């Protein structure tokens, strides 16, 4: 057993100069990590061939492993009037099959998976790297009913024919009166 007090022996090592010194700023020996992986954030992005940043978590290899894009939505529950407010904001880095054409018309269909599902859809926009929808949907539903269901989003093309090109979903357990923003990873449509 070593006595680590500075007065222990002449020439004993001084803990205050070691990396275990609790008086030094804690960030000196800490690395920041992305919330989704253990990759240090300083190395977590790269430029793809089009020059846009992509997270390493979404770097795709081929087939079903490729990046299908992300959907940004905001949710809020107004308890005084028992209403859920769903705002569809953006769809970024969306990919679609070549059979849909170069710039298909794209919309977002939402489904609240209640026993009697509640459905809604955004207006159709021209497909591009960042599609801005900025549309809010309001439904009068009791909070207890909502907290047991999921909110499913289907990304669909309107032209040349109706087709689901991706989907994502969100559990509503944490729904509250404070508006929350969510970035959802879009997956290939389930068979």
C-alpha positions as CSV (number, residue, x, y, z in Angstrom):
1,X,0.0,0.0,0.0
2,X,1.4,3.4,-1.0
3,X,0.8,6.5,1.0
4,X,-0.1,9.1,-1.7
5,X,0.0,12.1,0.6
6,X,2.7,14.7,-0.5
7,X,4.4,14.5,2.8
8,X,4.9,10.7,2.8
9,X,8.5,10.4,1.7
10,X,11.0,12.6,0.0
11,X,10.8,12.0,-3.7
12,X,7.4,10.3,-3.6
13,X,5.2,11.1,-6.6
14,X,2.9,14.0,-6.3
15,X,-0.7,13.1,-7.1
16,X,-1.6,16.7,-7.9
17,X,0.5,16.4,-11.1
18,X,-1.2,13.2,-12.2
19,X,-4.2,12.8,-14.5
20,X,-6.2,11.7,-11.4
21,X,-6.0,15.2,-9.9
22,X,-9.6,16.1,-9.1
23,X,-8.7,19.7,-8.8
24,X,-7.9,20.1,-12.6
25,X,-10.8,20.9,-14.9
26,X,-12.7,17.6,-15.6
27,X,-12.9,18.3,-19.4
28,X,-9.1,18.0,-19.7
29,X,-9.3,14.2,-19.8
30,X,-12.8,13.7,-21.2
31,X,-13.9,13.1,-24.8
32,X,-17.4,14.1,-26.0
33,X,-19.3,11.3,-27.6
34,X,-22.3,11.4,-29.9
35,X,-25.6,10.3,-28.2
36,X,-26.1,7.4,-30.6
37,X,-22.7,5.8,-30.6
38,X,-19.3,5.6,-28.9
39,X,-17.5,7.4,-31.8
40,X,-15.8,10.6,-30.6
41,X,-17.8,13.5,-32.0
42,X,-14.7,15.0,-33.6
43,X,-14.6,12.1,-36.0
44,X,-18.3,11.5,-36.4
45,X,-19.0,13.3,-39.6
46,X,-17.5,13.2,-43.1
47,X,-18.3,14.8,-46.5
48,X,-20.1,12.6,-48.9
49,X,-19.6,12.8,-52.7
50,X,-22.2,15.6,-52.9
51,X,-20.3,17.6,-50.2
52,X,-22.9,17.3,-47.4
53,X,-22.1,16.2,-43.9
54,X,-23.4,12.8,-42.8
55,X,-23.0,11.2,-39.4
56,X,-21.0,8.0,-39.2
57,X,-24.1,6.4,-37.7
58,X,-25.9,6.9,-41.0
59,X,-23.1,6.0,-43.4
60,X,-24.6,3.4,-45.6
61,X,-23.0,0.4,-47.3
62,X,-25.6,-1.0,-49.7
63,X,-29.1,-2.2,-50.1
64,X,-31.2,-1.9,-46.9
65,X,-28.2,-0.5,-45.0
66,X,-28.1,2.8,-46.9
67,X,-29.2,6.1,-45.5
68,X,-32.9,6.8,-46.2
69,X,-32.9,10.3,-44.7
70,X,-34.4,11.9,-41.6
71,X,-37.7,13.5,-40.7
72,X,-37.9,16.4,-38.3
73,X,-41.2,16.8,-36.3
74,X,-42.4,18.7,-33.3
75,X,-45.0,17.4,-30.8
76,X,-47.0,19.2,-28.1
77,X,-50.0,18.2,-26.0
78,X,-52.3,21.1,-24.9
79,X,-54.0,19.6,-21.8
80,X,-56.5,22.4,-21.2
81,X,-58.2,21.5,-24.5
82,X,-57.0,17.9,-24.7
83,X,-55.3,18.4,-28.1
84,X,-52.2,16.9,-29.7
85,X,-50.3,19.3,-32.0
86,X,-48.1,17.5,-34.6
87,X,-45.9,19.7,-36.8
88,X,-44.1,18.1,-39.8
89,X,-41.1,20.4,-40.4
90,X,-38.4,19.0,-42.7
91,X,-37.3,15.8,-44.6
92,X,-33.5,15.8,-45.1
93,X,-31.2,13.6,-47.2
94,X,-34.2,11.6,-48.5
95,X,-33.4,8.9,-51.0
96,X,-36.0,7.3,-53.3
97,X,-35.9,4.6,-56.0
98,X,-34.9,5.7,-59.5
99,X,-38.3,4.3,-60.7
100,X,-39.9,7.4,-59.0
101,X,-38.1,9.8,-61.4
102,X,-35.6,12.6,-60.6
103,X,-37.9,14.9,-58.6
104,X,-41.1,13.1,-57.6
105,X,-43.8,14.8,-55.6
106,X,-43.4,13.7,-52.0
107,X,-45.7,13.9,-49.0
108,X,-45.8,12.7,-45.4
109,X,-48.7,10.5,-44.2
110,X,-49.1,10.3,-40.4
111,X,-50.9,7.6,-38.5
112,X,-51.8,7.6,-34.8
113,X,-52.1,3.9,-34.0
114,X,-55.2,4.1,-31.9
115,X,-57.8,1.3,-32.0
116,X,-59.5,3.4,-34.6
117,X,-56.4,4.9,-36.4
118,X,-56.2,8.6,-37.0
119,X,-54.6,9.5,-40.3
120,X,-53.4,12.8,-41.8
121,X,-51.1,13.8,-44.7
122,X,-49.1,16.8,-45.7
123,X,-49.3,18.6,-49.0
124,X,-47.0,17.2,-51.7
125,X,-43.7,18.9,-52.4
126,X,-41.1,18.4,-55.1
127,X,-38.4,15.9,-54.0
128,X,-35.0,17.5,-53.0
129,X,-32.3,17.3,-50.4
130,X,-34.2,19.4,-47.9
131,X,-38.0,19.3,-48.2
132,X,-39.7,21.9,-46.0
133,X,-43.3,21.0,-45.1
134,X,-44.0,23.3,-42.1
135,X,-47.5,22.0,-41.5
136,X,-49.3,21.5,-38.2
137,X,-52.0,19.0,-37.5
138,X,-54.3,19.2,-34.4
139,X,-56.4,16.4,-33.0
140,X,-58.6,16.3,-29.9
141,X,-57.6,13.1,-28.1
142,X,-57.2,12.3,-24.4
143,X,-53.6,12.1,-23.2
144,X,-54.1,8.6,-21.6
145,X,-55.1,7.2,-25.0
146,X,-52.1,8.7,-26.8
147,X,-49.5,7.6,-24.3
148,X,-50.1,3.9,-25.2
149,X,-49.7,4.3,-29.0
150,X,-47.1,5.2,-31.6
151,X,-47.1,8.0,-34.2
152,X,-46.1,6.4,-37.5
153,X,-44.9,8.5,-40.5
154,X,-44.9,7.1,-44.1
155,X,-42.9,9.0,-46.7
156,X,-44.8,8.6,-49.9
157,X,-44.5,9.6,-53.6
158,X,-47.5,11.0,-55.4
159,X,-46.0,10.8,-58.9
160,X,-45.6,8.8,-61.1
161,X,-47.8,6.7,-58.8
162,X,-48.5,6.5,-55.1
163,X,-45.7,4.5,-53.3
164,X,-44.3,4.4,-49.8
165,X,-40.5,5.0,-50.0
166,X,-39.7,5.1,-46.3
167,X,-41.2,5.2,-42.8
168,X,-40.4,6.0,-39.2
169,X,-42.2,6.1,-35.9
170,X,-42.2,7.6,-32.5
171,X,-43.7,6.4,-29.1
172,X,-45.9,9.0,-27.4
173,X,-45.2,7.9,-23.8
174,X,-43.3,11.2,-23.1
175,X,-45.9,13.5,-24.6
176,X,-46.2,16.7,-22.6
177,X,-47.3,20.3,-22.7
178,X,-43.7,21.3,-23.5
179,X,-43.0,21.2,-27.2
180,X,-40.5,18.6,-28.2
181,X,-38.5,18.3,-31.4
182,X,-37.5,14.9,-32.9
183,X,-35.2,13.9,-35.7
184,X,-36.4,10.4,-36.9
185,X,-34.3,8.1,-39.1
186,X,-36.3,7.0,-42.1
187,X,-36.2,3.2,-42.7
188,X,-37.1,1.3,-45.9
189,X,-40.9,0.5,-45.9
190,X,-41.9,-2.7,-44.1
191,X,-43.0,-5.5,-46.4
